[in-house]
Amino acid sequence: MKETSHESDVLIIGSGAAGMTLALNLSQNFKVTMLCKDKPMEGSTYYAQGGVAAVLGKYDSESSHVEDTLIAGAGLCKEEIVAFTVGQSAEVVKWLVGLGVRFDKKKSEDGSTDFHLTKEGGHSHRRVIHAADATGKEIALTLSDNLKERNNVTLLSRHVAVDLITEDTLGLTGNKCLGAYALNLETKKVEIFRAHHVVIASGGASKVYQYTSNPDTASGDGIAMGWRAGCRVGNLEFNQFHPTCLYHPDSKSFLISESLRGEGGILLLPNGKRFMPEFDKRAELAPRDVVARAIDHEMKRLGCNFVLLDVSHKGEKFIKKHFPNIFSRCLDLGIDISKEAIPIVPAAHYTCGGIVIDKNGLTDIPNLYAVGESSFSGLHGANRMASNSLLECMVFATAAANHIASRPKSRAPNIRIPSWDESQVVGSNENVTISHNWKELRTLMWDYVGIVRTNKRLHRARRRIKLLRQEVEDHYARYQITGDLLELRNLACVADLMVRCALRRRESRGLHFTLDYPDLSEQAMDTILTPPSFH
């Protein structure tokens, strides 16, 4: 059977805010191929509720936004990266509005902006521009509509990237990235994708945890592929747990936005007592790591399954106007949030570490970029501040696009890329292995590598993950690959990297809190892991 091979100037693995921004910026002069492993709108961007943090108000300033980000990052943010990102925020909003994104309007009292700005945890000013409580959906749909008009961009859904193709993986001198292998889920065949430049924009790895606010696509594929190809990774011990995910048996991964607390929502114990002021003077508006740990502490102390978030005092009219999506979803489940409190629990939400990149999104491998949640730029430090993530996606995607555009166009090297070899594998009737290991991995990560950690738990996790990886790699070598197997393989890889990073950090900082080292070290250092194939 003849192999299927594709060739383009730029291959983008992922189709969220970062990937679509990159494609739009390159579409005029480059042939772009985008791979989406599910339906185009199934990434984290579509489900993002909060908004985009941007300096738009008269009494706000870039220096204030930078300072807030540095404080939230607990000493590990790279200040020049933070300043670079914040400095682009107003331009990002202008670009999005120009594309047709409909942010909520409300003339400010000082006349400095026509948009409604909300305040979220860690922010000292109202600076989060939003589209009600479904900002990600509005941005994703608008970017997607604009992409449909670009003839140079080809979006292939239901294509799961398997591994990167580099000179090194082909046994050649050098380590330039040449493309990727990807599994077509419709034909069940692995196809070759050649490209001058490859960009990983596949999102984070929060699906590694049993409870997550993320969609099923967040399986760390790009991070794992980058590591296997020879990219360093950094700060993967810092996985953010969003404090407020809806607790309901009929609801999966539904986030209750930070902005509810920004607009006056308060956290209560099941008996109705408020507790956040006892943990932090900022109370409900403390950074996410502080709020999540406080909730976790109270749940463990009381032995309860959830706490409550109450916004009912704001009134039905206000709630319906500002949080129509949350109001409607909760009402469908029998919870009228204008009259009663919302049961919530923390859930894995955001991967603050990832593939090491520079300000242009370049990784350690020539011609390979990473942008968005799969990357580690130094923006978030030990804890991401609310609504800086969508901003990061668009700032670094634009930077990567500009860098690609600035490089001289050259002909692709005439290197033969071998077809995917399936001669030694057979179809599997052992899918129970995948489902069992999948559940075990996510459970042990939640129990042993969660909000509060100990060395004993981390070592237990490391030993079990090692065995799981051996079983997964054995299955991978013997049987034809499937989408589920690829995700499990990648999650097991990233889980191991997370635990290794956590064991190296002998302090408590930001999102990493360990009972064995509860204090903050005087010296703030990143955790960088180097793969065996690093050049």
HUMOFEN-V325619 format. One record per backbone hydrogen bond with DSSP energy under -0.5 kcal/mol. CO is the residue of the C=O (numbers start at 0). NH is the residue of the N-H. If there is no record, write none. Layout:
((CO NH) (CO NH))
This chain:
((2 4) (3 191) (5 193) (7 195) (8 195) (8 196) (9 11) (9 32) (10 12) (10 198) (11 13) (11 34) (12 200) (15 19) (16 20) (17 21) (18 22) (19 23) (20 24) (21 25) (22 26) (25 28) (25 29) (29 31) (30 8) (30 9) (31 153) (32 11) (33 155) (34 13) (35 157) (35 158) (37 157) (38 41) (41 216) (42 46) (43 46) (43 47) (44 47) (47 135) (47 136) (48 134) (51 128) (53 55) (56 59) (60 64) (61 65) (62 66) (63 67) (64 68) (65 69) (66 70) (67 71) (68 72) (69 74) (70 73) (72 75) (72 381) (76 78) (77 80) (77 81) (78 82) (79 83) (80 84) (81 85) (82 86) (83 87) (84 87) (85 88) (87 91) (88 92) (89 93) (90 94) (91 95) (92 96) (93 97) (94 98) (95 99) (95 100) (96 99) (100 102) (103 115) (107 110) (112 107) (113 105) (115 129) (117 126) (117 127) (119 122) (120 385) (124 126) (126 53) (126 128) (127 117) (128 51) (129 103) (129 131) (130 133) (133 137) (134 138) (135 139) (136 140) (137 141) (138 142) (139 143) (140 144) (141 145) (142 146) (143 147) (145 148) (146 149) (148 150) (149 152) (151 31) (151 153) (152 154) (153 33) (153 155) (154 156) (155 35) (157 184) (158 160) (159 182) (162 180) (163 165) (164 177) (164 178) (165 169) (166 171) (167 170) (175 166) (177 194) (178 164) (179 192) (180 161) (180 162) (181 183) (181 190) (182 159) (182 184) (183 187) (183 188) (188 183) (190 181) (191 5) (191 193) (192 179) (193 7) (196 10) (197 368) (198 12) (198 200) (199 370) (200 15) (203 219) (204 207) (205 208) (209 211) (210 347) (214 217) (216 218) (217 206) (219 223) (220 224) (221 225) (222 226) (223 227) (224 228) (225 229) (225 230) (226 229) (231 355) (232 528) (233 353) (234 237) (236 238) (237 239) (237 351) (239 241) (239 348) (239 349) (241 346) (242 244) (243 255) (244 344) (245 247) (247 250) (250 252) (252 254) (253 245) (254 256) (256 259) (256 260) (257 260) (257 261) (258 262) (259 264) (260 263) (265 309) (266 274) (267 307) (268 271) (272 268) (274 277) (275 278) (275 279) (279 282) (281 284) (282 285) (284 121) (286 289) (286 290) (287 291) (288 292) (289 293) (290 294) (291 295) (292 296) (293 297) (294 298) (295 299) (296 300) (297 301) (298 302) (298 303) (306 343) (307 267) (307 309) (308 310) (308 341) (309 265) (310 313) (311 314) (314 318) (315 319) (316 320) (317 321) (318 322) (322 326) (323 327) (324 328) (325 329) (326 330) (327 331) (328 332) (329 332) (329 334) (330 333) (333 335) (334 336) (335 338) (335 339) (341 308) (342 246) (343 306) (344 244) (346 241) (347 212) (347 213) (349 239) (349 351) (353 233) (354 375) (357 360) (360 369) (361 357) (363 365) (364 367) (365 176) (366 197) (367 362) (368 199) (370 373) (371 374) (373 354) (375 356) (377 77) (379 382) (381 510) (384 387) (386 52) (387 391) (388 392) (389 393) (390 394) (391 395) (392 396) (393 397) (394 398) (395 399) (396 400) (397 401) (398 402) (399 403) (400 404) (401 405) (402 406) (403 406) (412 414) (415 417) (419 421) (421 424) (425 479) (429 432) (429 433) (430 434) (431 435) (432 436) (433 437) (434 438) (435 439) (436 440) (437 441) (438 442) (439 443) (440 444) (441 209) (441 445) (442 446) (443 447) (444 448) (452 514) (453 457) (454 458) (455 459) (456 460) (457 461) (458 462) (459 463) (460 464) (461 465) (462 466) (463 467) (464 468) (465 469) (466 470) (467 471) (468 472) (469 473) (470 474) (471 475) (472 476) (473 477) (474 478) (477 425) (481 485) (482 486) (483 487) (484 488) (485 489) (486 490) (487 491) (488 492) (489 493) (490 494) (491 495) (492 496) (493 497) (494 498) (495 499) (496 500) (497 501) (498 502) (499 503) (500 504) (503 505) (504 506) (506 508) (508 511) (510 512) (511 508) (512 452) (518 507) (521 523) (522 524) (525 527) (526 234) (526 528) (528 232) (530 533))
